[in-house]
Amino acid sequence: MYDNTNKGAIFKNDRKQNERQPDYNGTINVEGKEYYISCWIKESQSGKKFFSTSLTAKEQVQQPSSAPKRMAEPDISFDDDVPF
């Protein structure tokens, strides 16, 4: 079995629609935890190009649920010493 620990891959973002979206994105494993990685090509004041990166834990990204959300049930406790 392939060990993907501390490895990842990034790909050119072919669906980029505006400058705020990353130029490249992919996934990376850091010490056994999975992340999404986003990369932007930037240029320093001296004209040198570099990558600016951001990681987001996969478990933080909420997937839309098809099931309707239920409201939390109120915390009601009953006293057994009620006289009726």
N, C-alpha and C positions, 0 to 999 in steps of 0.2 A: 504494500500500500504506500502511496506517495505521501510524504510528510510536507505539508504546506506551511508549517510554522515559520514565521518571520520572512514570508515571501509574499509577493503580490504581482499584479499586472495592471498597467494603465493603457488605455486606448484613446485615440483621437475621438472627440465628441462630434460626431457627424450630425447631431440634431441640435447644435447650438443655435439659438435664435436671438440672443442679445449678449452684450459684453459682460454682463454679470454672471452668466453661466460659464462653467469651466471649459477650458480648451481641451482638456483630457480628463478621463475619469476611469475608475476601476475599483478593484478590491485589494485589500492587503490583510494579512494575518500578522498580528503583533503579540508575541508571547501567548499564542493560542486563542486570542480574541479577534473576531472578524470585524473589519471596518470597511466603509466605503471611502475611497480617496478621490479628491478632486484637485486638479492642477490648472493653474492659470499661467500663461507666459507673460512675464512682466519685464520691464526695462528699468534699470537703475538710473539715477541722475547722471552717472558717468557714461551711460549708453550700453552697459553690459546687460545682456539678457539672462533671466533666471526664471525658475519655477517657484511660484507661491503655491503652497499646498494646504489642504484642510482634510481632517479625518473626522468621520462620523461613525460611531458604533452602530453596527447593523441592528442591535437590539433596541436602539433609541428610535429608529425609524418605525413609525406606526403604520401598519398595513391597514387599509380600509376594511372594515368588517361588513359583511353582507347581512349579518344579524342585527336587529335593532338593539340599541343599548337600553338596558334596564336601569331604572333609578335605584339607588341604594335603599334598602329597607330601613325604616327608622329603628333606632335602638330603643326598644320599649322593654322595660322590665316590670314584672308584676309582683306586687307584694302579697304574699300568702296570708297576711294578717288582716285583709280587708274584711270588715264585719258583715258583709251581705253575700 
